[in-house]
Amino acid sequence: MSAFSRRALSGTAIAGALTVGTVGRADAAASYAPVAYKKTPVPSARSRHIANRFSAGWTPKLQKQINASGGIDKWFERQLNPASIADTYYTASLAYWPSNTLTSDQIWARHKAGQEMFWMVGANYMRWSMLRRMNGAHHLQEQVAALWEHHFNVPCTGDSSAPFRPAYGRAIRAGALGRFADLLKVVITHPAMGCFLDNASSTKKAPNENLGRELLELHTVGRSSGYTETDVKNSARILTGYRVDEWGTFKAAYDPAAHWVGPVKVLGFTDANGSSDGRAVANRYLDYLAHHPSTARTIARTLAMRFVSDAPSAALIGRLAQVYLANDTRIVPVLRALVASSEFQASACRKVRTPDDDVIATYRTLGVWVGPPRTDKSTANAMLWQTGTVGLHPFAWPRPDGRPDFAEAWSATSRLLASFEIHWAMSGGWWPKEDAKYRAPVSWLPQASIRFDYLVDHLSRTLLGRPSTAVLLKACCEATNLSRGTVITKDHPLVKWNMARLLSTFLDTPQFLSR
């Protein structure tokens, strides 16, 4: 066990465990009745809920943006149209890592020269994706784009898809809130996907079935649609022709000589497929799949699992699927219907944060400024290793099915202790700290002198967006060894040496570890 873990178990982890319920609620309520620090406002439950699902996490700063938009519903509508919102951070952060803007030829050249190896290209893209979610202005777009990158999973692990992976991510982000039919065509014919699922080396003489199969099983209609092995073979034949010279020049091009020609049938789709240029038939095929009722249910379920619950009802999935089909596969109407549903409204705090969700939210909640990376130890680089400590880097899931997004996958004891360790280190401003600025401990005091129970309520409102509770107050008292009536000033030992114990207690609560 690390030194951090030992310290966590002696204080903040125990405090976090208390909030789960290991301390009797009746006992806590009897001695630790919470007080209200009304100078610090709290958002409405609806505002906090929508912000936690469609951004990287509610913060007082985000609430100001919500208020400036005219309230949470107007903020949500504006976020559905990212073109109406300037995002200078996205533009500036593009330059943080060179490969984010380079062509595949340039990335390949840098790899061969030892300047930025393929595994580094993937790692740097993952870092950029985290910073965008942390600091960008297009909150909703980034959340939906990340969902599609997991749905159409191409791991950032440094294989032959690496020269195309940054462009792949940018393409998904650009189409994240458009028509699924258009996004599907971009993704399935993209060289990054072709390299990962072997369509880049598929030929008419030897069609590779990987992409043709996963297109049906994972990306669109799913197994319940009843597709057959013959359907898989024809799916693969339709997609032949999209080639990449892997580990040679890495040139991507359509090769008519590699396209399988002849009649094809997949489910209810049939085509003579008589031309050696099969791009037109591929487009017709992908359009058919995008509009298939089974695909509508797949997409409805995918969106509902990310933004509603681990087990969305069949009724909700059915309604969202109908909206999807009625709106020509447009995603925005589906999101509107999802947020308007009673199931969404009742789902607050029922989604467990994934490792990258947790790390990003910790930076946002603690108000940590992260500067451009200058060295390997810069915080913008080190934050990726934090996600690995908690459980998984973003876009590092090795299989085609994409990272799981349900509580059971991210609720192990080891993950919880790893999260506690991250919360503890960052609450103290100890690591990572290069090219980063943490808030001074005294800045967490809302006034020069304040009783501890009022400070707890102020911090609960600031960090969690909700008033404190008896259980939380008791946890904070035990974590810091202070009584509720202790008066805290800027010279108090809590502020000088022990603020990490208090801050990390809030971060270790179920309310923070969930969305």
C-alpha positions in Angstrom: 0.0 0.0 0.0 1.4 3.4 -0.9 2.0 6.2 1.5 -0.9 8.1 0.0 -3.2 5.1 0.5 -2.2 4.7 4.1 -2.9 8.4 4.8 -6.2 8.1 2.9 -7.3 5.1 5.0 -6.4 7.0 8.1 -8.6 9.9 7.3 -10.3 10.8 4.0 -11.1 7.2 3.0 -12.7 6.5 6.3 -14.6 9.8 6.0 -15.8 8.9 2.6 -16.9 5.5 3.8 -18.9 7.1 6.5 -21.0 9.0 3.9 -21.9 5.6 2.3 -23.6 4.7 5.5 -21.2 2.9 7.8 -22.1 5.4 10.5 -25.7 5.3 11.7 -27.8 8.0 10.2 -29.8 8.4 13.4 -26.6 8.9 15.4 -25.3 11.5 13.0 -28.6 13.3 12.8 -28.8 13.5 16.6 -25.4 15.2 17.1 -24.6 16.7 13.7 -27.7 18.5 12.5 -26.5 20.6 9.5 -26.6 24.3 9.3 -27.1 26.5 6.2 -24.6 29.0 5.0 -27.1 30.8 2.9 -24.6 33.3 1.4 -23.4 30.5 -0.9 -26.3 29.6 -3.3 -27.1 26.2 -4.5 -28.4 25.3 -7.9 -31.7 23.7 -8.5 -31.7 19.9 -8.5 -32.6 20.0 -12.2 -29.8 22.4 -13.0 -27.2 20.3 -11.2 -28.5 17.1 -12.7 -28.3 18.3 -16.3 -25.0 19.9 -15.8 -23.5 16.8 -14.3 -24.7 14.6 -17.2 -24.0 17.0 -20.1 -20.7 18.6 -18.9 -17.7 17.2 -17.1 -19.2 18.2 -13.8 -21.2 21.0 -12.2 -19.2 23.8 -10.7 -20.1 27.3 -9.5 -18.3 28.7 -12.6 -20.5 26.6 -14.8 -23.6 27.7 -12.9 -22.7 31.3 -13.7 -22.7 30.4 -17.4 -26.0 28.6 -16.9 -27.5 31.7 -15.2 -26.1 34.0 -18.0 -27.9 31.8 -20.5 -31.2 32.3 -18.9 -31.4 29.1 -16.9 -30.6 25.4 -17.4 -33.1 24.7 -20.2 -31.8 27.6 -22.3 -28.2 26.6 -21.5 -29.0 23.1 -22.7 -30.6 24.3 -25.9 -27.7 26.6 -26.7 -25.2 23.7 -26.0 -27.1 21.7 -28.6 -25.9 24.2 -31.2 -22.2 24.5 -30.5 -21.6 26.6 -33.5 -23.3 29.5 -31.6 -20.7 29.3 -28.8 -17.1 30.5 -29.2 -14.6 27.9 -28.0 -11.2 29.6 -27.9 -9.9 26.9 -25.6 -10.4 24.2 -28.2 -8.5 26.2 -30.8 -5.6 27.1 -28.4 -5.3 23.6 -27.0 -4.9 22.1 -30.5 -1.3 23.2 -30.5 -0.4 21.6 -27.2 0.6 18.4 -28.9 1.8 18.6 -32.5 0.1 15.4 -33.7 -3.4 16.8 -33.0 -3.2 18.9 -36.2 -0.7 17.0 -38.4 -1.6 14.9 -41.4 -1.1 11.1 -41.3 2.0 11.6 -43.5 3.5 14.0 -41.0 2.7 11.8 -38.0 4.3 8.8 -39.8 7.4 10.8 -40.5 7.7 11.9 -36.9 7.3 8.3 -35.8 10.1 7.1 -38.0 12.3 10.0 -36.9 11.7 9.1 -33.2 10.1 12.5 -32.5 6.7 11.3 -31.5 6.2 7.5 -31.5 2.8 6.1 -32.4 2.0 5.3 -28.7 2.8 8.9 -27.9 0.4 10.1 -30.6 -2.4 8.1 -28.9 -1.5 9.2 -25.4 -1.4 12.9 -26.5 -4.8 12.6 -28.2 -6.2 11.2 -25.0 -4.7 14.1 -23.0 -6.2 16.6 -25.4 -9.6 15.0 -25.2 -9.5 15.3 -21.4 -8.5 19.0 -21.4 -11.2 19.8 -23.9 -13.8 18.3 -21.6 -12.3 20.0 -18.6 -12.0 23.5 -20.0 -13.8 23.8 -23.3 -17.0 25.8 -23.9 -18.8 23.1 -25.9 -19.6 21.0 -22.9 -22.4 18.9 -24.4 -20.7 18.4 -27.7 -17.6 17.0 -25.9 -19.7 14.6 -23.8 -21.6 13.3 -26.9 -18.4 13.1 -28.9 -16.7 11.0 -26.2 -19.8 8.7 -26.2 -19.4 8.1 -30.0 -15.7 7.6 -29.7 -16.4 4.7 -27.3 -19.3 3.4 -29.4 -17.1 3.4 -32.5 -14.1 2.4 -30.5 -10.6 2.7 -32.1 -8.1 2.4 -29.3 -5.4 5.0 -28.9 -2.8 2.4 -28.3 -0.2 3.0 -31.0 -1.1 0.4 -33.6 -1.4 1.1 -37.4 -4.4 3.3 -36.8 -2.3 5.8 -34.9 -1.5 8.2 -37.9 -5.2 8.6 -38.4 -6.4 8.6 -34.8 -6.4 12.4 -34.1 -8.2 13.1 -37.3 -10.7 10.3 -36.5 -11.5 11.9 -33.1 -11.9 15.4 -34.7 -14.2 13.9 -37.3 -16.4 12.3 -34.7 -16.6 15.5 -32.7 -17.6 17.5 -35.8 -20.5 15.1 -36.5 -21.5 14.2 -32.9 -24.7 16.3 -32.9 -25.7 15.8 -36.5 -27.4 12.8 -38.3 -26.2 9.4 -37.2 -26.4 8.3 -40.8 -23.8 10.9 -41.8 -21.6 10.0 -38.8 -21.8 6.3 -39.6 -20.5 6.9 -43.1 -17.6 9.0 -41.9 -16.6 6.5 -39.2 -16.9 3.2 -41.1 -15.0 4.4 -44.1 -12.3 6.2 -42.1 -8.8 4.8 -42.3 -8.4 4.7 -38.5 -11.4 2.3 -38.3 -10.1 0.4 -41.4 -6.8 -0.2 -39.8 -8.2 -1.2 -36.5 -10.7 -3.7 -37.8 -8.7 -4.8 -40.8 -10.8 -3.4 -43.6 -7.7 -1.5 -44.8 -6.2 -4.9 -45.9 -9.5 -6.5 -47.1 -9.6 -7.4 -50.8 -12.1 -9.0 -53.2 -10.2 -12.2 -53.2 -10.0 -12.3 -49.4 -12.6 -10.1 -47.8 -11.8 -9.6 -44.1 -15.0 -9.9 -42.0 -14.0 -8.0 -38.9 -15.4 -4.6 -39.8 -18.4 -6.1 -41.6 -19.3 -8.1 -38.5 -18.7 -5.3 -35.9 -20.7 -2.9 -38.0 -23.7 -5.1 -37.6 -23.1 -6.4 -34.1 -21.8 -3.3 -32.3 -22.3 -0.2 -34.3 -25.8 -0.6 -35.7 -28.5 -3.3 -35.7 -27.1 -5.6 -33.0 -27.5 -9.4 -32.6 -31.2 -9.2 -31.9 -31.8 -8.1 -35.5 -31.2 -11.7 -36.6 -28.4 -11.2 -39.1 -26.7 -14.3 -40.4 -23.1 -15.3 -41.3 -24.1 -14.8 -44.9 -25.1 -11.2 -44.0 -21.7 -10.8 -42.3 -19.9 -12.0 -45.5 -21.9 -9.7 -47.7 -21.3 -6.8 -45.3 -17.6 -7.3 -45.6 -17.8 -7.6 -49.4 -19.6 -4.2 -49.6 -16.8 -2.5 -47.6 -13.9 -3.8 -49.7 -11.9 -1.1 -51.6 -11.1 1.2 -48.7 -7.4 0.6 -48.4 -4.4 1.8 -46.4 -0.7 1.0 -47.2 0.0 0.0 -43.5 3.6 0.3 -42.4 4.6 1.4 -45.9 3.6 4.8 -46.9 0.4 4.9 -44.8 -1.4 6.3 -47.8 -5.2 5.9 -47.6 -7.2 5.6 -50.9 -10.1 3.8 -52.4 -8.9 1.0 -54.7 -11.6 -0.2 -57.2 -9.4 -3.2 -58.1 -9.9 -4.4 -54.5 -13.7 -4.1 -54.4 -15.7 -7.3 -54.6 -18.3 -7.1 -57.3 -21.6 -9.0 -57.4 -25.1 -9.1 -55.9 -25.2 -8.6 -52.1 -28.0 -8.9 -49.5 -27.8 -8.0 -45.8 -31.0 -8.3 -43.9 -33.5 -6.3 -46.0 -30.8 -4.5 -48.1 -30.1 -5.8 -51.6 -28.0 -4.3 -54.3 -26.6 -5.4 -57.7 -23.2 -4.0 -56.7 -22.1 -4.1 -60.3 -19.5 -1.3 -60.3 -15.8 -1.8 -59.3 -16.2 1.6 -57.5 -18.2 0.4 -54.5 -18.4 3.7 -52.7 -21.9 4.4 -53.8 -23.2 1.0 -52.7 -21.4 1.3 -49.4 -23.1 4.7 -48.8 -26.5 3.1 -49.6 -25.8 0.2 -47.3 -24.7 2.4 -44.4 -27.7 4.6 -44.9 -30.0 1.5 -44.8 -28.4 0.4 -41.5 -28.6 3.8 -40.0 -32.3 3.9 -40.6 -33.0 0.3 -39.5 -35.4 0.0 -36.5 -32.9 -2.2 -34.7 -30.2 0.5 -35.1 -32.7 3.0 -33.7 -33.0 0.9 -30.6 -29.2 0.4 -30.4 -28.6 4.2 -30.5 -31.4 4.9 -28.1 -30.0 2.4 -25.6 -26.5 3.8 -26.0 -27.6 7.4 -25.3 -29.8 6.3 -22.5 -27.1 4.3 -20.8 -24.7 7.2 -20.8 -27.1 9.9 -19.9 -29.9 8.2 -17.9 -29.1 5.0 -16.2 -27.3 1.6 -16.4 -30.6 -0.1 -17.1 -32.9 2.3 -19.0 -36.4 1.0 -19.4 -37.7 -0.7 -22.6 -40.4 2.0 -22.8 -37.8 4.8 -22.8 -35.6 3.1 -25.4 -38.7 2.6 -27.5 -39.7 6.2 -27.3 -36.2 7.5 -28.1 -36.0 5.1 -31.0 -39.2 6.5 -32.5 -37.9 10.0 -32.2 -34.6 8.9 -33.9 -36.5 7.5 -36.9 -39.0 10.2 -37.1 -36.2 12.8 -37.3 -34.1 11.1 -40.0 -31.5 9.8 -37.5 -30.8 13.3 -36.0 -29.3 13.1 -32.6 -30.4 16.5 -31.2 -34.2 15.6 -31.1 -33.3 12.4 -29.3 -31.3 14.2 -26.6 -34.2 16.7 -26.2 -36.7 13.8 -25.7 -34.2 12.1 -23.3 -33.9 15.1 -21.0 -37.7 15.7 -21.1 -38.4 12.1 -19.9 -39.5 11.4 -16.4 -36.9 8.6 -16.3 -34.1 11.1 -16.8 -35.5 13.5 -14.2 -35.5 10.7 -11.6 -31.9 9.5 -12.4 -29.7 12.0 -10.6 -26.6 10.4 -9.1 -27.4 7.0 -10.6 -24.4 6.8 -12.9 -20.9 6.1 -11.5 -18.1 8.3 -12.8 -15.6 6.4 -15.0 -11.9 7.0 -14.3 -11.5 9.9 -16.7 -14.9 11.4 -15.5 -13.5 11.3 -12.0 -10.1 12.8 -12.8 -11.5 15.6 -14.9 -14.2 16.4 -12.4 -11.6 16.6 -9.6 -9.6 19.2 -11.5 -12.8 21.2 -12.3 -14.2 21.0 -8.7 -10.9 22.0 -7.1 -10.4 24.9 -9.6 -7.0 23.7 -10.7 -5.5 25.7 -13.6 -3.6 23.5 -16.0 -1.1 25.2 -18.4 0.3 24.0 -21.7 2.6 21.0 -21.4 6.3 21.8 -21.4 7.9 18.6 -20.0 6.8 15.0 -19.4 6.1 16.0 -15.8 3.7 18.8 -16.8 0.3 18.3 -15.3 -1.4 18.3 -18.8 0.7 15.1 -19.4 0.6 13.6 -15.9 -3.2 13.7 -15.7 -3.3 10.8 -18.2 -1.4 8.6 -15.7 -3.9 9.5 -13.1 -6.7 8.0 -15.1 -4.7 4.8 -15.5 -4.2 4.7 -11.7 -8.0 4.9 -11.2 -8.7 2.2 -13.8 -8.4 3.1 -17.5 -7.1 5.7 -19.9 -9.8 7.3 -22.1 -10.0 5.5 -25.4 -7.6 2.8 -24.3 -10.2 0.0 -24.2 -8.6 -2.7 -26.4 -11.7 -4.4 -27.8 -14.1 -3.2 -30.5 -17.1 -3.0 -28.1 -15.8 0.2 -26.4 -15.4 1.0 -22.7 -18.2 -0.2 -20.4 -20.4 2.5 -18.9 -22.2 0.8 -16.0 -21.5 0.9 -12.3 -20.4 -2.7 -11.8 -17.4 -2.0 -14.1 -16.1 0.9 -12.0 -17.1 0.1 -8.4 -14.4 -2.2 -7.2 -12.5 -1.6 -3.9 -9.3 -1.0 -5.8 -10.9 1.7 -8.0 -12.3 3.4 -4.9 -9.0 3.4 -3.1 -7.3 4.8 -6.3 -9.9 7.6 -6.5 -9.3 8.4 -2.8 -5.5 8.6 -3.5 -6.1 11.0 -6.4 -8.5 13.1 -4.4 -6.0 13.3 -1.5 -3.0 14.2 -3.5 -4.9 16.9 -5.4 -6.7 18.3 -2.4 -3.3 19.0 -0.9 -1.9 20.4 -4.2 0.9 17.9 -4.0 0.8 16.0 -7.3 0.7 16.7 -10.2 1.9 20.3 -9.7 4.2 21.2 -12.6 2.6 23.8 -14.9 -0.5 23.9 -12.7 -1.9 26.2 -10.1 -4.0 25.1 -7.2 -6.2 27.3 -5.0 -4.6 28.5 -1.8 -6.1 26.7 1.3 -7.2 30.1 2.7 -9.3 30.8 -0.4 -11.8 28.1 0.6 -12.9 30.2 3.5 -15.9 32.4 2.6 -15.1 34.9 5.4 -12.3 35.7 7.7 -13.7 33.8 10.7 -16.3 31.0 10.4 -17.6 28.2 12.5 -16.7 24.7 11.2 -20.2 23.5 10.6 -20.9 26.6 8.5 -17.7 26.0 6.6 -18.7 22.4 5.8 -22.1 23.7 4.4 -20.3 26.3 2.3 -17.9 23.7 0.9 -20.7 21.3 0.3 -22.6 23.9 -1.7 -19.4 24.9 -3.6 -18.0 21.5 -4.3 -21.1 19.3 -4.6 -23.8 21.9 -5.4 -26.0 20.9 -2.5 -26.4 21.7 1.2 -24.5 19.6 3.8 -26.1 16.7 5.6 -25.7 15.3 9.1 -23.7 12.3 7.8 -21.4 14.6 5.8 -20.8 17.0 8.7 -20.0 14.0 11.0 -17.6 12.7 8.4 -15.8 16.1 8.1 -15.6 16.4 11.9 -14.0 12.9 12.2 -11.7 13.4 9.2 -10.3 16.6 10.6 -10.7 15.8 14.4 -12.6 19.1 14.8 -15.9 19.8 16.5 -18.7 21.4 14.7 -18.4 24.6 16.8 -14.6 25.1 16.2 -13.9 28.6 14.8 -11.8 28.5 11.7 -9.6 31.5 10.7 -6.8 31.8 8.2 -4.3 31.0 10.9 -6.1 27.8 12.1 -4.1 24.6 11.7 -6.8 23.3 9.4 -6.0 26.0 6.9 -2.3 25.9 7.3 -1.7 22.1 7.2 -4.9 20.0 7.0 -7.2 21.4 4.4 -6.6 18.3 2.2 -8.4 16.2 4.9 -11.4 18.4 4.6 -11.6 18.9 0.8 -10.9 15.2 0.0 -13.8 14.2 2.3 -16.2 15.9 -0.1 -14.5 14.3 -3.1 -14.8 10.9 -1.6 -18.6 11.0 -1.2 -21.0 9.0 -3.4 -22.4 12.4 -4.5 -19.1 13.3 -6.1 -18.2 9.8 -7.4 -21.5 9.6 -9.3 -23.1 11.7 -12.0 
